């Protein structure tokens, strides 16, 4: 979904989790820099140091010490 100002909201129906979960997607141009900043602020990667790498994006789910989640994403531009 996208509002009049161009902000997007992603809504997903995921069967493999038992409860609702809220996450903010952070689109970045420099994945490594953003990753280092989040790590420096206490975030951890749910996949250890692994990332999701596809032809169109690189991503990781980052979790703060309090449990808040950020989907860190770099879209690969051709």
C-alpha positions in Angstrom: 0.0 0.0 0.0 1.2 3.6 -0.6 -0.3 6.8 0.7 -0.6 10.1 -1.2 2.9 11.2 0.1 4.5 8.1 -1.4 5.1 6.2 1.9 4.7 2.4 1.6 3.2 0.0 4.1 3.8 -3.7 3.6 1.3 -6.1 4.9 2.2 -9.8 4.9 0.3 -12.9 5.8 2.8 -15.4 7.2 1.6 -18.8 8.3 4.8 -20.0 10.1 4.6 -17.5 13.0 2.3 -17.9 15.9 1.6 -14.2 16.7 1.4 -10.8 15.0 4.8 -9.1 14.4 5.6 -5.5 13.6 8.7 -4.6 11.6 9.9 -1.4 9.8 11.5 -1.9 6.4 14.6 0.3 6.0 15.6 0.7 2.4 19.3 1.7 2.1 21.8 2.5 -0.6 24.8 1.2 1.4 23.9 -2.1 3.1 27.2 -2.6 4.9 27.3 0.9 6.4 23.7 0.6 7.7 24.4 -2.9 9.0 27.4 -1.7 11.0 25.4 1.3 12.4 22.6 -1.1 13.6 25.2 -3.5 15.1 26.9 -0.6 16.9 23.5 0.3 18.5 23.0 -3.2 19.8 21.0 -4.8 17.0 21.6 -8.4 16.1 20.9 -10.2 12.9 18.3 -13.0 13.1 20.5 -15.1 10.7 23.8 -14.6 12.6 26.0 -12.9 10.0 24.1 -14.3 7.0 21.9 -12.2 4.7 19.2 -13.0 2.2 20.7 -12.4 -1.3 18.5 -12.4 -4.4 19.0 -11.0 -7.9 17.0 -7.9 -6.8 17.9 -7.3 -3.2 20.1 -8.0 -0.2 18.3 -8.1 3.2 18.6 -9.0 6.9 16.2 -8.8 9.8 17.8 -6.9 12.6 16.5 -7.0 16.2 17.1 -4.4 18.8 18.0 -5.3 22.5 14.3 -4.6 23.3 13.0 -6.8 20.5 12.0 -4.2 17.9 12.7 -5.5 14.4 14.0 -3.7 11.3 14.0 -5.3 7.8 17.2 -3.9 6.4 17.1 -4.0 2.6 19.2 -2.8 -0.3 17.5 -3.1 -3.6 20.0 -3.9 -6.4 19.7 -1.4 -9.2 20.7 -2.3 -12.7 
